[in-house]
Amino acid sequence: MKLRKGDEVIVIAGKDRGKTGAILRVDPRRDRVYVEGLNMVKRHQRPLPGRPNMQVGVIEREGPIHVSNVAILDPKDRKPTRVRVLRDSQGHRMRMSTRSQSELD
């Protein structure tokens, strides 16, 4: 997976199409990402006796979005781009934007 926590992405399909946000969490086994403030879902949480400081009631939090429905934003012009992975002279991987040829890491 070429997306990482902290990357700025734009949603290209679904109910939040056109909105942007930072990736909070990546789930590579299910090909899902959690984007800050997008795909908000409501969960009902009852109080648990062993956890007195836990939030209770109806909690809104971010839901998963499939990787194919988000595109990383180019750091130069803030437009959607693809990511290519290249190796430098020492053999280390680096991610590069295909739109502006700028390094993402």
Helices and strands as residue ranges (DSSP letters): E 8-11, E 20-27, E 32-35, E 40-45, E 57-62, E 64-66, G 67-69, E 70-73, E 80-81, E 83-87, E 93-97
